[in-house]
Amino acid sequence: MIMEQWSLKRRLVAVVVLAIAVGLSVWAWLAFRGDREPANTGLEQSLSASTEQTQKGQYDQALQTLKDAQQQATTTEEKVAILNNLGAAAANAGQLQEALDYYDQKHRLDPSTAANDGYLVGELYERLGKVQEAVAQFGAYIEYLQNNPDEDTQAQINSLTARLQQLKGDR
């Protein structure tokens, strides 16, 4: 309910921060699990540096740090994690179309991530004024929530359904 009162920009920033946190969590899990070769410390350092830059509001620098680090990603998991962070950093830096391009690359590399990113991608499309694409992404995200319920699922579905009705009415 609180997010309904937030401005579109504030909601996008909150979702982007969440995406960065999820990306870093995935990266940390991949880096420290014991069933693979040692972690890619150069990539870890770049991810850490970009996180610090983001926390300081240095969004353009964080984006550049991640672009420079992209070549260090060697496994699919690393590439997916860096693309997730690039998308979030580009959105933070106000490069919304670039953010969508990174998420598209991520989803082509790992299609299983597309549904979970539906809300964020929908937010990006909405900010770009691409209402039809936003509606499609929000609809896909509602379906994802219905298939992957947790304790907040119904509240999220209700909030997003109301928002979809508003977007469809604005067309």
PyMOL commands that set and color helices and strands:
alter all, ss='L'
color gray80, all
select helices_A, chain A and resi 2-5+8-32+41-55+59-72+76-92+96-109+111-113+118-127+131-147+153-170
alter helices_A, ss='H'
color red, helices_A
deselect
rebuild
show_as cartoon
